[in-house]
Amino acid sequence: MKDGSTSPPGDDQKKPEALRSLLALREAFLDLHKTLLESERVGYEEAFGTIPSPMAFLKLTLEDPWFAWLRPLSEFITSIDERVEAEEPVTPRDVDDYVKRGRAMLRPQETGEGFGKHYFDAMQRDPDVILAHGRVATLQFH
């Protein structure tokens, strides 16, 4: 990534505050996404048996209906990546917009269908999902 997210420690302080904030949001959502994928993997393997390889798991995440509910989260993270890579500098308004969009997505719903219902179910069965959700929910931006 152009933002230098793999740069040496201390380089983050050289980045504009809005970019640092957006990257922090991205990292929190990426952690949540990874946690949700692992949680869903466990459920999938309980239902269908062991997934034989990382490549098979990737294929499932992209094509199998079991994992389809996670795609909006994947797309959200990708949209952050695209914004970071854009020519125009990240603004505080960009950060606010992404925070609002992200938090709107993370509304667990006890009933219904789609992301909210699956998210609610994941939070009920996996404490790691609750912890990752908490890291996103407690992010503070000025």
C-alpha positions in Angstrom: 0.0 0.0 0.0 1.1 3.5 -0.8 0.4 4.6 2.8 3.5 2.8 4.1 1.6 0.6 6.6 4.6 -1.7 6.6 6.9 1.2 7.4 9.2 1.2 10.4 7.8 2.2 13.8 7.6 5.9 14.2 6.8 6.6 10.6 3.1 6.7 11.5 3.6 10.0 13.2 4.7 11.5 9.9 1.4 10.7 8.3 -1.5 13.2 8.5 -3.9 12.5 11.3 -6.9 11.7 9.1 -4.8 9.0 7.3 -3.7 7.6 10.6 -7.3 7.5 11.8 -8.5 5.8 8.6 -5.7 3.2 8.8 -6.6 2.5 12.5 -10.2 2.0 11.5 -9.1 -0.3 8.7 -7.0 -2.4 11.0 -9.8 -2.7 13.5 -12.2 -3.9 10.8 -9.6 -6.2 9.3 -9.1 -7.8 12.7 -12.9 -8.2 13.1 -13.1 -9.7 9.6 -10.3 -12.2 10.3 -12.0 -13.1 13.6 -15.4 -13.6 11.8 -13.7 -15.7 9.1 -12.1 -18.0 11.7 -15.4 -18.3 13.6 -17.3 -19.2 10.4 -14.5 -21.6 9.5 -15.1 -23.5 12.7 -18.8 -23.7 12.1 -18.3 -24.8 8.5 -15.9 -27.5 9.5 -18.3 -28.8 12.2 -21.0 -29.1 9.5 -19.0 -30.3 6.5 -15.6 -31.6 7.7 -12.1 -30.1 7.7 -11.2 -27.7 5.0 -8.1 -29.3 3.4 -6.0 -26.2 2.6 -5.7 -22.4 2.8 -6.4 -22.3 -0.9 -9.6 -24.3 -0.4 -10.6 -22.0 2.4 -10.1 -18.9 0.2 -12.2 -20.5 -2.5 -15.0 -21.2 0.0 -14.9 -17.6 1.3 -15.2 -16.3 -2.2 -17.8 -18.7 -3.6 -19.7 -20.7 -0.9 -23.0 -19.3 0.4 -21.9 -20.1 4.0 -19.5 -17.2 3.9 -21.5 -14.8 1.6 -22.8 -12.7 4.5 -19.2 -11.6 5.2 -18.8 -10.1 1.7 -20.2 -6.6 2.6 -17.5 -6.4 5.3 -14.8 -7.4 2.8 -16.1 -4.8 0.4 -16.0 -2.1 3.1 -12.4 -2.8 3.9 -11.6 -2.8 0.2 -13.2 0.6 -0.1 -11.0 1.9 2.7 -7.9 0.6 0.9 -9.0 2.2 -2.3 -9.5 5.6 -0.5 -6.1 5.4 1.1 -4.6 4.7 -2.3 -6.4 7.5 -4.1 -4.4 10.6 -5.2 -6.3 13.0 -3.0 -5.3 13.2 0.7 -7.7 11.5 3.2 -9.8 14.2 5.0 -11.4 14.2 8.4 -14.7 14.0 6.6 -13.6 10.8 4.9 -12.8 9.3 8.3 -16.2 10.4 9.7 -18.0 8.9 6.6 -16.2 5.6 7.0 -16.8 5.5 10.7 -20.5 6.0 10.2 -20.7 3.4 7.4 -18.8 0.9 9.4 -20.7 1.3 12.6 -24.0 1.2 10.7 -22.9 -2.2 9.3 -22.1 -3.5 12.8 -25.6 -3.5 14.2 -26.4 -7.1 15.3 -30.0 -8.1 14.7 -31.6 -10.8 16.7 -34.2 -11.5 13.9 -34.3 -11.3 10.2 -31.7 -12.1 7.5 -28.5 -10.8 6.1 -25.4 -9.4 7.8 -27.0 -8.1 11.0 -28.6 -11.5 11.8 -25.4 -13.5 11.0 -23.4 -11.0 13.0 -25.7 -11.4 16.0 -25.3 -15.2 15.7 -21.5 -14.9 15.6 -21.5 -12.7 18.6 -23.6 -15.2 20.5 -21.4 -18.2 19.8 -17.9 -16.7 19.8 -16.4 -14.5 22.5 -13.5 -13.5 20.2 -16.1 -11.9 17.9 -17.3 -9.8 20.9 -13.8 -8.7 21.7 -13.1 -7.8 18.1 -16.4 -5.9 17.9 -15.4 -4.0 21.1 -12.1 -2.9 19.5 -14.0 -1.4 16.6 -16.7 0.1 18.8 -14.3 1.9 21.1 -12.2 3.6 18.5 -12.2 7.3 19.1 -11.5 9.9 16.5 -11.3 13.7 17.0 
